[in-house]
């Protein structure tokens, strides 16, 4: 093959063809802006709940969480959002776990994931877990999020809450897929307007301004050990299933031309959690729900996550008190609507298993186990993998 033919086939223009442009890694436009709010229904209630339950510094949490979004956007060039660890958040909120143990858990989780990544065990696990099981984990997470949205968030403000949720849902459905007028911008504007009208705060916006840097914290050995037992052990199965395997799968579904490896996800997951405790940040992960949320509302590059991160980073550094007050009064029914459509995006991924009733049955069973059993993600991961292996061999 001549050099000219080779260049022509590789996308060069010496043969008279226009070169094929690679998709942008970061784009800033109204659709990326809309997608930036696609995961807000998951993130904000968990972040605020952990701040209030554990007594940790809100400015540090917001600033570090925003910084991690920026990091993820630049590393992946995809709507690879960073999320709070859901199992950790639930235990912290219910049991009022103190900040030291929370930070110790983050360090323990980071160390475990780093060990799994560097030893190659994470890649080995990815090869062992079949696609129906991953779809089941996504279905289970979507089911949990949908039940949370409908059972807790939507009814939170009584009759007015149902009205808000209904109006938000109508906006989303009417503008579904609309790239010129993205739905989430109007839904978030509706929530902000409602909060300003019905939940006014006496705090002056300008009085709350001022530079606030993250607080330095060094976890003690006892905090790491207690955090590992109390918070890390329940979280790790969910992280393996959703944060790593399901995230790799959904990235492949949405962006087949931009592959994301399990090892890369494990490494960035580790870096984030090995850093967060020292800056008084909460433990975090990637997640299939995060990608689904951003993608559903318009994001196609890392621009949405970059925008989201810069907003949170600025709020944490300069406006943490005002931003925290806004989070406390932002209407939960609006967050619930956004959360529900994120959940729906996850659950509808079962569609690609319709050709095989056996695969679909395994996925549904895994999802139900994950959603409703104690340690359900671990149980579903193991039982589903065994079931697929048995019926295919």
N, C-alpha and C positions, 0 to 999 in steps of 0.2 A: 504494500500500500504506500502510495506517495505521501510526502509530507502535506501536500495540498488536500488530498482526499481525507487524510487523518484529521486535519484541522477542520475540514468541512463537517465531518461526522461528529466532531466534538463540540460543534456549536460556533466555530469561527465564521468570519464573513468573507474569507478570501474566495469562496466559491459562489459569492453573490447572495448568500442567505444572511438574514439578520441573526445575530447570536441570540441564543436563548438566555434570558435574564433569570438569574436565581431569585427566588422570592425574598423580599426584604426581611431581615431579622427584627428590626425595630421600625415601626411606622406610627406616627402620631396623627390621628384624624378623629372624626366624631365617632366612628365605629369602635376604634380602640378605646376612646373615652367612655363609651357606653359599656364596653366589655369590662372596663376597670371596676365597675360596680357589680359584676356578675356573681361575686363570691361574698358580697357584703352580708348577706343573710346568714351565712355560716360563721364568718369571722367575728363580727362585732359582738353578738351576744356572748360568745365564749370568752373573748378578750375581756369584756367588761365584767363578766361573771368571775373570772379568775382574779382580776384586779381587786374587786370588792371582797371576795372570799378570803384571799391570802394576804391582803394588806400590802401588796407590792407596789412599787412606784409606777404610776400610770404613764408618766412622761417617758420613763425608760422603756416600758413595754411597747408603747406606740412607736417611739423612735427606732428601736431595734427591729421591730416587726416590719416597719417601712424600709429600713436599710436592707433587710433580707429579701424583700420583694425586688428591690433594685438589683441586688446581686443575682437573683434568679433570672430576671429579665435579660440581663447582659450576658449571662453564661449560656442560656438556652436559646434566646431569640424567639421564644414561643410563649403563649399565655400560660407559662408554668408557674402558677401561683404558689405562694407559701401560705400554709394554714396552721392554726393552732392544732395541737394533738388532741383529738376528740375524746379518747378514753381518759387521758390525763386531765383534761378540762372538766369532764363530768365528775371524776372522783374529787378533784380539788374543790369544785363548787359545792358538792353535796357534803363533804366532810370538813370544809374550812381548813384545808391543809396550809401550813404556813409557807412563806416564800422561800425559806432556806431549803426545805425538803423539795419544793417545786424545782428550784434551780439544781439541786443535787440530782433529781430525776432526769433533767435535761442532759446533764453531763454523762450520767450512766447510759442513757439511750444512745447518745452520740458515740460513746466508746463501743457499745455492743454492735451498732451498725457499721462502724469503722472496721471492727474485727471481721465481721461477716463479709465485708467488701474486699478487704485486703487478702483474706484467705481464699477467696474465690467461691466460698460457700453460697453467696448470694446469687451468683450466676448459676450454680448447680441447682439451687432451689427453683430458679426461674425455668430451667429446663424440665424439671419434674412436675411443675404445676400446669395442668392443661387449660386451654382457653375457656371451656365451660365453667371451670371453677373460678377463674378470674371474672368472668361475666357474672357469676353468682355473687361474688364479693361486691361487685359494683351494684348489683340489684339490691343486695341487703343494705348497703350503705344508703342507696337512694330511698329505700323503704323507710329506714330509720329517720332520714331527714324529712321525708314527706309527713310522717306521723308527728314529728316534732313541730313542723310548720303548722299542720292542721289542728294538732291537739293543744299546743301551748301558745304559739305566736299569734295565730289568727284570732282566737277568742280573747286576747289579752285586754282589749279595750271595750268589751261588751258589744252592744249593737253597733256603735260607731266603728269598732274594729272590724266587724264583718263587712260593713259598708266600705271601709278603706281597702280591705283585702279584695272585695269584689271589684271595686273600681280599678285597683292595681292590676288584677288579673285581666280585666277587659282591655286595659291599655296594652298589656303584653301580647294578648291574643290578636288584637287589632293590628299591632305593628310587628308581628312575628316575622322575622327575616327582613324587615325593612332596613336597608342600609343607609337611607337618607335621614330617617327620623328614628333612631334606636330607642326601643321601649324603656330601657332601664334608666335613661336620663330623666324621662318624664316621671317614672315611678319614684326615683330618689327625690326629685324636686317636689313631688306630692308629699312625701314623708317629711321633708324639711319644712315645707309650708305648714303642714299640720302641727309639727312640733313648735314652730314659732308662734302659731296662733293659739294653741291650747295648752302649751307647757312652757310658758315664758319663765325665764330664770332671771333673778336679780343680778347675776354676775355680769359685769360690764366686759364686753369683748376686749377692749383695749387694756383694761386693768389686768387681764389674764395673760397678756403678752410678755414675753421675756425668754431669753435663752436658757434652756434647761438641758444639761448633758446627761446621758445615761449614768447611773450609779454603778461604781465598781463593786463587785462581789466575788469572793473566792469561796466556793463550796467546801465545807469541811467533810472529812471522811465519813462521819456519822450521817450527814445529810445525804451524801451520795448513796450509802448503803440503804438507808431508810427509803429514799426516793426510788431506788431500784426495786425494792420489794413491794412498796405500796403503789407506785405509779408506773414504773417501767415494764414490769412483767405483764400487767393487763394490756399495755399499749403495744408491745412489740409484735404480737400476731397481727393486729390491725395494720400496723405500719408495713409489715412484710406483704400483706395482702393488698392493701389499698394504696399506700404511699409509694410502693416500689412496683409490684407486679401489675396492678390495675392501672397505675399511672403510665407505665411503659406501654401498656396495651392501648389506652385511649389516645396517647400521643401518636401511636402508630395508626390508629383509626382515622384521626383527624389530619395528621401530617405525615403521610407515608413517605414523602420525599425528604423528610428531615428526621432520620432515625435517632431515637434516644435509647441508650443502653441501660440495663439494670445497674451495672457497675457505676456509671456516671451518676445515676440517681442516688445510689447508696453513698457515694462520695460526697455529693453536695448536701444530702441529708445529714451526714456525719459532721461536716464542716459547720453547718448552721447550729447544730445542737452542742457542739464542742465550744462554740463561741458565745452563744446566748447566755449561759449562766453567769459568765464573768461581766456581762454588761447589764445584768438584771433583766434579761429578756425571757419570755416564756418559751417552753419547748415547742418546736414547730416541725412541719413535714411538708413534702409535696403531697398532692392528692388528685385522684381522678375527678373528684367533685370540683376541685378548683379549676382544672382545665375545662371541664364541662360548663361550669358557670360562666367563665369568661367567654368561651367560644359561643355559647348559646345566645349571649347578648351582643355579639358582633366582633369580638377580638379574633385576629388571625396572626398576630405577631407578638413579640415581647413588649410592644408599646403599651398594651393595656396594663400589664403588671408593673411596668416602669411608672406609669401615671399613678397607679394605686399606691405604689411604694413611696413616690415623692410626696403625695398628699399626706400619707401617714407619717413619714419622716419629718416633714415640715411641721405637722401638728404636734408631734412629740417634742421637737426641739424648741418651737416658738409659741405654740398655742395649746399646750397640753390640757390646761384646766378648762378652757372653753370647749375644746373638742371632747373631752371626757363628759362634760355636762350635756353636750349635744347627743352623745351616744346614749346617755341615760334616759333622755326624753324622746329619742327617735322612735316613732310608733312601731311596735313589734309586729302588728298585722302587715305592714309594708315589708318588713324584713322577712316575714313568713311567706309572703307571696313570691319574693325573689328566691327564697330557699326552696319552695315547692317546685318551681320550674327548673332549678338546678337538679333537684331530686328526679324529676321527670326525665331530664336529659340522660341521667345515669341509668334509670330503669329501662328506657327504650332501647338501650344498647343490646338487649336480649334479642332484638329483631334478627341479627345475623346468625342466630342458632335455629331459626324456624325450619330449616331443611332437615334437621335431625331431632326427632322427638326425644330421643335418649339424652342428647346433649342439653336440650332445653329443660328436660326434667331435672337433670343434675344441677343445672344453673339455678333453677327455682328453689330446689331443695337446699342448696348451699346458701342462697340468699335468705331463706326463712331461718335457717340455723344461725346465720350471722346476725340477723336482726333481733332474734328473740331468745337465744340461749346464752347463759353465762359463758364467757370465753368463746362466743359463737364464731368469731372469725377464725380462731385456731381450729375449732371443731369442724367447721365447714371446709377449711383448707385441706385438712387431713382426710376427712370422710369423703369429700368430693373427689380428691385425687385418687383415692383407693377405688372408688366406684367406677371412675372412668377407666382406670387401668384394668379392672376386672372385666367390664363388658366389652372392652376392645381387644382383650387377649383371651 
